[in-house]
Amino acid sequence: MRKHVAGNPIVKDKGLTDPHIVIHEDRAYLFATHDFSQENNGFLMKDWWVWSSRDMVNWEHESTLRPEDTYLRKPFDDCWATFGVFRNGKCYWYFSAGPNDIGVVVADSAAGPWKDPLGKALLPAGLTTTDQRDPDVFFDDDGTAYLVFGTFDYFLVRLNDDMISLAEKPHPIALDRNFGPYGEGKTDDKPSLHKRNGIYYLSWSSYYAMSDNVYGPYTFKGSVIAPEGVAPELRNIPTATYGKDATIWHDRHGNFFTWHNQWYYTCNDKSLPGRTDFFRDAFLSHVHYRDNGEMAPIQLNELGVGHYDASQGRIEAEDYFNAVNANKRQCPEGGFEIRDIRQGSCLVYPNVMNLPGDSLVSFRVACENPAGATIEVRANREQGPVLGRCQVPCTGGWTSYQTVECQLRNKPEKIDIYLVFDGQGDELLRLDWLSFGSRPVD
């Protein structure tokens, strides 16, 4: 397998684009299209890709789907957006054959080999009033599988248990406001569905709407991308296709997914040097939900997810890679914090780089527990060596915050940081952020 170590872009200089990620057996699988060349003068995509990762930093190429292995039976330059899922002990991979048809192939694993079980399109041209393209599959809590698709107008259809046939006619999805990167009255391509706390989220590019019913109607909420959340070096958007109206919201194909009690958004990006409308990258970011269920604006930067830079200031506690017995909520001081921390809770921040030797670690905390609590900083695993213990006093209440710090004993090397909490009571403390610094001079 080809390997690649990444922040953002996920896989650099390869033309990996239109990313869609699903989690299977504790591994992230990225189904993507492939911008063929940096010299492309238009959309040229000759195949589809699967990549995978255990940590969303180190990525391996799993397989390539060629149009010759589908009902197309010949080379094809419009291998458009795609999405894969795992069910029935197999992997089902849905793909856009250009703007008109959606097909499906199946294999025993994401490594292939792939077979076309139908010999024809699953959703052929003319089936609905929209283009049959940009598939996304959603599993509801009861296991029902739905396929959502369309361009500017979206349709939802329930799949049979075999995952290769339709259980009903496609339903148009009702949306109370059509808005997207082109302005009022028009949404975008690439719809996606996910669910959290009983709420269905319909997204198109970086925009989204919410509903209590999978078929809708959906209430428009806005975009998860805001200018202030995009790093300055990522604001250079090519203008070849969209001209002077090109914005940071254009061409953000992607999806939302959850792993280890954390939510993520993956999308296209074309802001880095050498990128164009037709040779793009794939990015990842954390997603945080406000207490009312709406999504807060994300952070798009080159650091990405799955690793942390101790030299770049504080690390927001909610940007963990894994959380055990802990939950994210809005913080009275702004942003988000980790709550419901108790004896045995654990937060994981792997691949912390640029960590000074014998670092000073600081925590922003609130604590109403009269006995206080202890934060153990451990290396590389939950039961790993203790680098330091930080005592957290009662700060006077859950909305009264203090910064506490302690000295670590660590080498100046990249470390997986595990925060393990100790104390008595139903809730020990609330954590807003942490940071690492050099040992103070005596």
PEPE-V668039 format. One line per field, one symbol per residue. burial: b if it has 24 or more other ideal C-beta (glycine too) atoms within 12 Angstrom, else e. Layout:
BEGIN
burial=???
END
This chain:
BEGIN
burial=eeebebbbbbbbebbbbbbbbbbbeebbbbbbbbbbeeebeebbbbbbbbbbbebbbbbbbbbbbbbebbbbeeebebbbbbbbbbeeebbbbbbbbbebbbbbbbbeebebebebebeebbbeeeebebbbbbbbbbbeeeebbbbbbbbbbbbbbbbeeebbebeeebbebebeeebbbbeeeebbbbbbbbbbeebbbbbbbbbbbbbeebbbebbbbebbbeeebbbeebeebbeeeeeeeebbbbbbbbbbbbbbbbbbbbbbbbbbeebbbbbbbbbbbbbbbbeeebbbbbbbbbbbbbbbebeeebbbbbbbbbbbebbbbbbeeebbbbbbbbbebbbbbbbbbebbeebbbbbbbbbbbeebbbbbbbbeebeeebbbbbbbbebeebeebbbbbbebebeeeebbbbbbbbbeeebbbbbbbbbbbeeeee
END
